[in-house]
Amino acid sequence: MDSERLHPSIATPLGRELQAQSHQWTKSSLMYPIFITDEAGAKVKLGGMPNQYRWGVDRLEEFLKPLVQRGLRSVILFGVPVLKDKDPVGSLADDPQGPVIQAIQKLRELFPNLYIAADVCLCEYTSHGHCGILYENGTVDNQKSIDRLADVAVAYAKAGAHCVAPSDMMDNRIGAMHQKLVEADLRDKTTLMSYSAKFASSMYGPFREAVGSAPSFGDRRCYQLPANARGLARRAIQRDVREGADIIMVKPGLPYLDVLGDARELAPDHPRAVYQVSGEYATIHAAAAAGVGDFKALVQETMTSMVRAGASLILTYFTPELLQWLDDDEKK
């Protein structure tokens, strides 16, 4: 491994802002996860996620322009191919005509100041629904998986992504991506945001329905972290920092705020992200609808708790509402 790279962290205005030790959530600390499909004209309502849709690349301007005008700073893209067949190695992940590469290029053209992150995983693109390449017996071939994932990361960086964010949880994929980005002369302008402490959670159901990524057999417990594995999460965070991660992520959010606090201790000089996942989003909507609490107050309290625990960046489907509420507060 060559010496630590600092330039990727400050290659963009948002990257420079994230170096601050913030104690409150702002527009800069919100990243909006969006679902992109290769189906032209698509606007598909996601049943388990109120107010969320799967969008065709040709409708991104319609969808995002009002949010950019409201102050949206960053998005993270998840591809949902529906027009082509999936295969065991996830060939559609870096298909030049696929939804993610097409969306990156379109968004760079439409919104030059929007920070674009691309989720790097294979589960949405493989015929078996797992996050890597498998041996014949159905277990994960880690080396082939990280080689493939690194190629996907390079393809997204070449297309114009400011940030590549591996969510697969394969061992040593940060080091593999770092090296291939260096070889492609892309590392100094591409941020590596690692899902370092991603747990095998029961809170991913609505997301898996949205992207069609449920495994066709077995589960992901052999590569995502067990819920009780705080020590293993700490080791994963430290490893990813050593391998070159620029941003460390914890996923899900509220059930793992102790781990987010650990990330602040273990990587005090790195920006730290937290993903408020689909199940958390759906739960808050359901709680508000049932009269458990005020919707706005429930959402804002979760934001405050995650920043308090150490988050610099929050990936949340509530981003449109939060942008509006921040504007409303400024007008008071």
Rosetta blueprint (number, residue, H / E / L):
1 M L
2 D L
3 S L
4 E L
5 R L
6 L L
7 H H
8 P H
9 S H
10 I H
11 A L
12 T L
13 P H
14 L H
15 G H
16 R H
17 E H
18 L L
19 Q L
20 A L
21 Q L
22 S L
23 H L
24 Q L
25 W L
26 T L
27 K H
28 S H
29 S H
30 L E
31 M E
32 Y E
33 P E
34 I E
35 F E
36 I E
37 T E
38 D L
39 E L
40 A L
41 G L
42 A L
43 K E
44 V E
45 K E
46 L L
47 G L
48 G L
49 M L
50 P L
51 N L
52 Q L
53 Y E
54 R E
55 W E
56 G E
57 V H
58 D H
59 R H
60 L H
61 E H
62 E H
63 F H
64 L H
65 K H
66 P H
67 L H
68 V H
69 Q H
70 R H
71 G L
72 L L
73 R L
74 S E
75 V E
76 I E
77 L E
78 F E
79 G E
80 V E
81 P L
82 V L
83 L L
84 K L
85 D L
86 K L
87 D E
88 P L
89 V L
90 G L
91 S H
92 L H
93 A H
94 D H
95 D L
96 P L
97 Q L
98 G L
99 P H
100 V H
101 I H
102 Q H
103 A H
104 I H
105 Q H
106 K H
107 L H
108 R H
109 E H
110 L H
111 F L
112 P L
113 N L
114 L L
115 Y E
116 I E
117 A E
118 A E
119 D E
120 V E
121 C L
122 L L
123 C L
124 E L
125 Y L
126 T E
127 S L
128 H L
129 G L
130 H L
131 C L
132 G L
133 I L
134 L E
135 Y L
136 E L
137 N L
138 G L
139 T L
140 V E
141 D L
142 N H
143 Q H
144 K H
145 S H
146 I H
147 D H
148 R H
149 L H
150 A H
151 D H
152 V H
153 A H
154 V H
155 A H
156 Y H
157 A H
158 K H
159 A H
160 G L
161 A L
162 H L
163 C E
164 V E
165 A E
166 P E
167 S L
168 D L
169 M L
170 M L
171 D L
172 N L
173 R H
174 I H
175 G H
176 A H
177 M H
178 H H
179 Q H
180 K H
181 L H
182 V H
183 E H
184 A L
185 D L
186 L L
187 R H
188 D H
189 K H
190 T L
191 T E
192 L E
193 M E
194 S E
195 Y E
196 S E
197 A E
198 K E
199 F E
200 A L
201 S L
202 S L
203 M L
204 Y L
205 G H
206 P H
207 F H
208 R H
209 E H
210 A H
211 V H
212 G L
213 S L
214 A L
215 P L
216 S L
217 F L
218 G L
219 D L
220 R L
221 R L
222 C L
223 Y L
224 Q L
225 L E
226 P L
227 A L
228 N L
229 A L
230 R H
231 G H
232 L H
233 A H
234 R H
235 R H
236 A H
237 I H
238 Q H
239 R H
240 D H
241 V H
242 R H
243 E H
244 G L
245 A L
246 D L
247 I E
248 I E
249 M E
250 V E
251 K E
252 P L
253 G L
254 L H
255 P H
256 Y H
257 L H
258 D H
259 V H
260 L H
261 G H
262 D H
263 A H
264 R H
265 E H
266 L H
267 A L
268 P L
269 D L
270 H L
271 P L
272 R E
273 A E
274 V E
275 Y E
276 Q E
277 V L
278 S H
279 G H
280 E H
281 Y H
282 A H
283 T H
284 I H
285 H H
286 A H
287 A H
288 A H
289 A H
290 A L
291 G L
292 V L
293 G L
294 D L
295 F H
296 K H
297 A H
298 L H
299 V H
300 Q H
301 E H
302 T H
303 M H
304 T H
305 S H
306 M H
307 V H
308 R H
309 A H
310 G L
311 A L
312 S L
313 L E
314 I E
315 L E
316 T E
317 Y L
318 F L
319 T H
320 P H
321 E H
322 L H
323 L H
324 Q H
325 W H
326 L H
327 D H
328 D H
329 D H
330 E H
331 K H
332 K L
